[in-house]
Amino acid sequence: MDWRQLGIIECMAKRPSPLPVFLSVAFGGSILLSLVIGLSGGHRSSLIGLAPLTMLVPALGVLAARAASGASPDIEWKRFPWHWLPAALLLLPWAIHAVALPGVFVLEGKLPWVPSLLPGWGHLAINAVAGLLFVSFLAFFEEIGWRAFMLPRLAERLGVRRAAVASALIWALWHVPFALSGILHVENVTPFALALVEPVGVFGAGLFLAFLWFKTESVLLVALAHGAFNNWGQYAFKFMKTSGEQDLALLALVVMATLAVGASALTQIADPRA
């Protein structure tokens, strides 16, 4: 795909620019859902079950942009480079566990496993695969918007490396209302602290997903990487119970690991304009 052709086609159409329309709907939806849940009790809200709808909002932004400007994502549905699958599934989760598990041990003095939460190996594997598929299904609707629609258009205007940074920053800012409202919740971390720290990790993940998109142009593969980050990135910690005193420090370790992966991925993005 030649991303430069996107801007030419859209200018010739003499319709509203698709990016402002997309971003208006994406951010408007995130703020609206955050207000509804935040004002009704945050993470304890009876409406917290609506939280997964946040991941559908970027796809709605694409539909709005298409209706307003005629623009649409250029997706090759059959494109799935299998040799990138291990990196997509494992790189972010491995980095997070490699940093955070030793961090838990240092801060807590042990790995605080909860035996009652630990299932058998068969159930563990089924849970891991089912969780990945479910979260990746939801992540697919985000990736339609952020990577398949927005990122190529940013690349046409900014070049691929700056587009990677801009897209990661936009994606990180999109998560801020979720942290403030309680849609995103970490025990013993205040919403304000979460809104400051968690988007830094999202920024790092966004850099990696941008890198993966530019290398593969596969929305399905990037959705799996997003799902693995959301689900497998915290997998071991689902079976632990920390004291709570160091939860912000542990969150910072996760953020550092994610940011390191993203920064390394950014160095591997070659900009043909340079």
N, C-alpha and C positions, 0 to 999 in steps of 0.2 A: 504493500500500500504506500502511495506517495502522499504523505500528510499535507504537503504544500498544495495539492489539488483541492483539499477541503475548503480552504479559504477562498480560492478562486471561484469554486462552484457556488459557495454561499454568497459571495459578493455579487455575482451575476444575477442571483435570484432576487436581489433588492428587497430582502425581507429582514426582520429584526435579527440581530446577531444571536446565534443560539446559546452562546456561553452565558450571557447575563440572564437569559430566561431559565436555563438549567440551574444556575446557582441560586436564583431567586426562589425557585420551587424547592430545591434541596435544603437550603438554609431555612426557608419559611416553614417547611414541614418539620424540620428538627426542632425549631423553636416552639412551634405549636404543640407538638407532642410532649415536649419537655414541660411546657406550661401546664398542660392538662394533668400530667402525672405529678409534677412537682407541687402544684397547688392542691392536689388531692392526697398528699401524704408521702410523696417521694418514693423511696424503695419499699415503704410499707403501704403504699396506695393500693386500694382494691382494683385499680386500673393498671397495675404494673404488668399485667399480662399483655397489654398493648405494646410493650417495649420492643418486641421483634419487628413491629411495623416500621420502626425507624430504618431498618435495612431495605425496605421497599421504596423509601422516599426518593433516592437517586434515580431509580427507574421511572418514577412518575415525572421527575425533572426532565428526563430524556423525552418522554411522551409529550410534555408541554413544549419543549424546544422544537420537537418535530412538527407539532401543530402550528406553532408560531412562525417557524422559519423554514420548514421543509427539511431540516438537517436530521440525519439519523446516524447511529454508529455503524461503522463499516466492519462487520464481523464475519469472519470465515469460520462457520460453525464446526467444520470438520478438522480444523487446525488444532492438533494436540501433539506437540513434540514430546514423546515419551521420555527422552533422555533428560528432560528438565524436571520430571516428576519428583525424583528424590530430593532435589534442592527445594522445590516448591513445598513439599510436605514437611521436610525435616529441618531445614536450616534455621528458621526462626525458633521453633520449639526447642531444638537442641541447644541453641545459644542461650535461651532463657533458662533452661534447666541447668546448663553448665555453670552459669553465674549464680542463679538464685538458690539452688540446692546447697552449695557450700555456704552461701550467705545465711540461709536458715540455720545451718549447723553452727556457724560462728555466733550468730545472734541469740539463738535459743539454747545452745549447748548440746543440741541433739536434733535428730530429724523427728519431729513430733507426729509420727504416724498414729492414726486412730484405728485400732484393729477392727472395730465394728463397721468401719467404712470400706475396708479392703475386701473386694470381691475375689472370687476364684479367677484363675488365669483365663479360662474360657469366657467368663462374663466380662472380664476386663477388656479382652480383645474385641468382643462384640460391642461393648459400650464405646470403645475408642472409635471403631469404624462407623457405628451408627451416629455418634456425636459429630464426627467429621462430615458425614454426608448431609446431615440436617443443617449444620451451621454453614456448610459450603453452598447449600441450596439457597439459603437466605443471602449469603455473601454474593452470590451470582447477581442479584438485583442491584447491589451496590456497585459491583464491578462493571456492569453495563453502563453505569453513569460515570464513575470516577476514572476508570482506566480506558474502557472502550470508546467512550464518547468525549469526555473532557480532555484526557491526556493527549491524544493526537492533535487536537485543536490548539492546545497550549504549545505543543512541539512545533506546530506550523508557525506560531508567532514568536516563540522564545528560543527555539532550539531544544534538543532533547534533554540536555542536562539541566538547563534552567527550568524546563517544563517539569522534570521529575521533582525538583525542589518545590516549585510552585504548587504542583498537585498534592504533594505530601503535606505542605503547609495548609492548604485549603481543607484537606481531609481532616487534619488535626483540629483545626478551628471548628469544623462541623461537629466534632465530638464534645466541645466545651459545654453546650447546653445540657447534654446528657449527664455529664458529671455533676453539674450544679443542681439538676432536678432530682437526682437519685436513680435515674434509669441505669447509669453506671454506678456501682456501689462497691466499696471495699471497707470491710469492717475496721473500725478504729481509725479511719482516715476521713477527715471532714470533707464535705463537698467542695469547699474552696480549695483545699490542698489538692484534692483529686483533680480539679479543673486546671490546676497549675502543672501538675506532674504527669498525669496520664496522657495528655496530648503530645508530650515530648516522645513518648514511646510510640504513639500512633504515627507521628511524623517519621520516625525511623522505619516503621513497618511500611509506610507509604513510599519511602525511597526504594525499599526492596521490591515492592509490588510494581512500581514504575519500571525498575530495572528488568523485572521478569516480563512485563508487558512488551518493552522494547525488544527484548531478546526473542520472544516467542509469538507475540500478537495473538495469543490464545486466551480468550476470556474464560474458558472453562478451566484452564490450568491456573490462571490467576485467582479465580474463585476458590479453587481447592487450596491454594496457598493462603488465602485470606481465612478460609475455614480452619485450616491447620493452626494458624496463628491464634485465632480466637478460642479454639477448643483444645488442641494439644499443647499450646503454649503454657497452659496452667494445669496440665493433666495431673502431675504428681501431687500438686497442692490441693486437689480435691479430696485427698485422703489424709490430710494433715489438719491439725488444729494448733495454731500458734498461740502464744500467750497474749498477743494483741499489742504489746508495748512497742514492738518493732515493726509493725505492719507498714508504716510509711517508709521505713528504711528498706524493707523488702520490695515494696513497690518501686522504689528508686533503683534497686538492683535490676529488676525486670526491665525498666525503662532504659537503663544503661546498656544492657545486653542487646535490646532491640535497636537502639540508636547506633550501636557499633556495627551491627549487621547492615543497617541502612546506609551508613556512611561508607562502609567498604563497598557496597553495591554501587553507590554513586560514582566511585572512582573507576568502575568498570564500564560506565556508560560513555561511549564514544560519540561525540557530537560532530556530525559531518560538516557543520558550518565552521568549526574551529580551524 
